[in-house]
Amino acid sequence: MREEKYIGYIKYEGELVKDGLMDARRQAKSLLAFDSALRYFIAKQAPDFRNLDFEIPVRVRKGSWEALIPETVAGWVQAGLGVVATAYFTKAAQKMAEKDFADFGITDLFRTAIDSIKWFARIGKHMGDVAIREFKNIKFAEDGSLVGIVNEDGEVLFVPKRIFDLYVNTNPKLLEELAANVQEGRTLAIGAMKDGELDEEVVGPSDRAIFCDENDELEDDILFPELVHGDYVVLVGEVTRENKTSNSMGFKYNEHILTAYPESGSIVPYKPLLFLKCRLFGTVNRIDEKGWIGARRPKLYFSNLEPLEDENNNGKLFE
């Protein structure tokens, strides 16, 4: 039996998926994120395709977890929608023809969408921040088909102009859910086939923060299970930030930043402790968004923060 050929994919590889397995919640979030990104870029090319319903085949095999788009995706879409698809295709084809895309088919829409997702990851890695939307010292290829964007190290990445125009108007959080699964032992690869050649971009653990909020939870397991809800604790860490709106402070404990709230009063008296090593006296809170005791990341309600450094010279006050 001839193996199905694919025009692109997302793939997780590494020690954590060596048996082709991944947590069901992670799989669901990844597929939804891939689906959303595909629909976004398809709709940018052909708005009438915005509401199309299509399936993403998933192949699980030893050594990786993959979600792939087959070359026969147009048939999948048509078969899934039946006569409804005809109206979509006819109307969309007319508008695409008006844009000189007369020879552009359904498969090409998906191919371009996957390629756009890959380029989103590549540009994000190159710039080190997907929120950057103003580019300085831009360079252009002689025929104007490529745009050269310069990162802070002076390196130039040439990007197809149509991709660049899409990128500057794309939500920076486009790949957040996909990249959230990346950690030591699991990388994300985004591949696109063009003219029989594979072009792939890999997002590794060191790239994760480019696409995800730094406070996103990396592990599915409970963070600091020894910190039990309701327990009184004394912890040593560093005060990293203040938030007057939520009346909270960031407390860096064992390389993780926990949100800490004063048991009473304002955080203002504690502002001099910002960026200092401190001893926190308080209570653990693990109430989640649904009101259950089960939050993966604990919050802290402190009665006192005791400085372990001098704010003027950072000298030790206590051993």
N, C-alpha and C positions, 0 to 999 in steps of 0.2 A: 504494500500500500504506500502510495506516494505521500511523503510528509508535507503537511501544509506549510506554505511559505508565508512569511510575515513581513509587514512593512514597518513595524516598530514595536516597541515594548517598554515596560518598566520592569526592573528586575532587582531583587534583593539577593545578595550573595555574601558568603562568609561562614564562619564557624557556627554562628547561631542559626543558620538555615541549612546546614550541611546535609540534613536528612530531608530537605524540602518542606519543612514544617515551619509555621509561624502562627502565633496567637490569633484566634478568630477575630478578635476586636481589631487587631492591627491590620489583618487582611481586609476587613470590611472598610476601615477608614482609608486604606490605601486605594482600594478600588473606587470608592466614592470620590476621592481626591483626583485620581486619574481621569475618571469619567467627567468630573467638573472641568478639569483643565482642557480636555479634548473638546468638550462642548463650547467652552469659551472661545477657543481659537477657530473652531469650525464656524461658529456664529459670526466671528469677525470677518470671515471670508464670504459667507453666504448666510445672512440673517434669517432667511426662511427655514434654515436647518436647525434653528435654535431649539425647537421642541421635538426634534426627532428622537425616537426611542431606539436604542441599539444595545446589543450585548457585547461584553468584553470577555473573550475566552481566557481562561486561566489554566496554565499548565504548571503542575507542581512536579518537580523531579529532584533527584538527589543532588545536592550542592547549590540549589537556588530555588527561589520562588518567583514566578514570572507571570505577568499579565501581558498578553500579546494581541496585536491587531493583525488579523490575517489579510492576505491580498484579496480575499473574497468578501471583504467587509461590506461592499456595496450590495452583494447578494443577501448578506445577513440582514441588512437594514430593510431592503425591499421585501424580503420574505417575512420579516417581523411585522411590517406595517401593512402589507397587502396592498389593496387598492388605495389606501390612504396615502401611501408613499408616492403614487403617481402624481397626485396634485402637488406635493412638495417638490418633486424632481422637476416637473414641467415648469412651475413658476420660478424655481431657483435657477434652472438652466437658462431661462430667458434673461434673468437679471445678470447671470454670470456672462452670458454672451454679450450683453451690453457693455460689460467691463473687459471685453476681449479675452474672456476665459472660455471661449466656445469649446475648446478641446479639453477642458478641465473636467474630470469626472469625479464621482463620489469618492473613489479610492484616493484620488489626489487630494481631496479635502482633508481626509484623515491623515494622509502622508504629511501634508504641510502642517497640520495641527501638531502631530508628534514631533516634527522637526522644530516647531516653535517652542514646545516644552523643553526640548533638549537645549535650544539656544538660550532659553530663559535661565536654565541652570548654569550654562557656560558663562554667560555675561555676569550673572551673580557672583560666581566664583572669581572671575577676572577682577571685578570691582571690589569684592569683599563685602558688599552691602547691597541687597536688592532694593533698598529704599532710595538709592541714588537715582535721580531723574534729570539732573542737570550735568551735562558732560562738557568739560573744558578741553581745548586744544584738539578738537575733533579733526580727523583727517579723512580724505575721500579718495577712492580709487579714481583713476583717470576717466573711466566711463560712468562714474557716479553710482555704480551698482553696489558698492561696498562702503561702509562707514567704519572708520577706525576710531575706537574709543580707547582712551589712555587711562590707566589706573595710577594709583599714587606712587608706584614704583617706576613709572615711565614706560611701562610695557603697553604695546598696542595690540588690540584684538580687532580684526576686521570682521564685520558682521554684515550680512545682506541687508540692504536698506529697508526692505519691507519688514524684515524681522526687527530691525532697530525701531521702526515706527510703531510696531506692535508693542514692543517691550516698554517703551516710555509711557504707554497708556495702560499697562497691565498692573493689576493689584499685586503689591509686593508679597502678599501672603499666598500666592498661587500654589507654591509647592510646600507650604508649611506642613501639612498633614503627611505628605510623602516623605519629607526629610525627617520628620519626627521619629520615624522608625530606625533611623541611622544611629548606630552606636558602635563601640568596639565589638568586632565580630560580625557586623552586618553593614554592608554598603548598598547604596542605591545606584543603579545604572539606568540611564535613559538612552535608548538606541533608536536610530532612524535609518531606514534603508533608502538609498537613492542611487539609481542606475546600477543596482547590484552591489553597491558598496555600503558597508555598515559604518555609520558615524555615531560614536557613543560618548556620553559624558557621565562621569562617575562622581557621585557625592559621597565623600567619606566622613568619618567622625570629626575631622578637623574643619570640615565645611558646614557642619550642621547648624552652627550658630548664625550663619549667613542667612539661612532660610527660616529659622525658628526663633521664637522669643527665648531669651536665655533663661527664663523662669519656667519654660515648659518642662514637664516631667520626662526624664529620659528613660526611666524604667517603669515597667508595669507593677513591680513589687512595691510594697509600702516603704517609703523613705524613713529611715531611722525607726524601725519597729520597736526599739527599746524605749522610745518616747511615747508612753501610753497616755491616752486621753485622761485628763483629770489629775495626772501625776504632778507633784511639785518637783521642779528640777533646778539645778544650778549648773549653768553651761558657760563655757569660755569660748568667745568668738570675737568677731569684729563688727562694729556698726558701720554699715556700708552706704546707707542712704536714708533720707527722710521723705515722708509724703504728708504734707499738711492736710490735703483733702481727705485722706483716709485716716489721718492721725496715727500713722504707723511708721515703723523704721525697719530697714533691712538688717538682718543679723546673720553674718556669715559664720556657719557652724560646720566644721568638717567638709569644707569646699562646696557647701550648698547654702544658698541665701534663703533664710526663712523670714516670714513676715512677723514682726513683733509689735504688739500694742501695749501701751501702758494700762494697767488695771484701772486706773483712774487719772483724770486730769489730761493735760496736753503733753505733746512730745517736746514742746519748746524748751523746757528745762534740760532736756537731754541732748540738745543740739551741739553743745561743746564736745560731746563724745564722738561725733561723726568721724569716721576713719580711724578710731582708736580701738585697741584690743580691750575688751571688757568682760566682766563676769555678770551674767544675767541670772536674776532670781525670779522665777515665775512658774506658770502653770501651762501644761500642754493642752492644746485644743485640736481635736480631730473631727469636728462637725463638718460634714460635706455640704454641697449646695442643696441637697434634698433634705437636710436636717438630720441625717443619720450619722452615727459615729463610725466613720470609715474613710475619712479623707486620707489620701496617700501622702500628702505633704502636710506636716503639722504646722499649726500657728502657735505663737507664744504670747501669753499675756503676762507681762512682767510687773513686779512690784518695785524692783530696783535694778539699776545698771551701775555697776561698780567699775570705774576705770582701772586698768592694769598698766596704763602708760600715762606719761605726762603729756598733755596736749601741746606744750611748748617745745619740748625737745625729744618727745617719744621715749624718754628714759623709763626704765622699769620702776614701778612703785612697789610691786609685790613680786615675790618669787612664787 
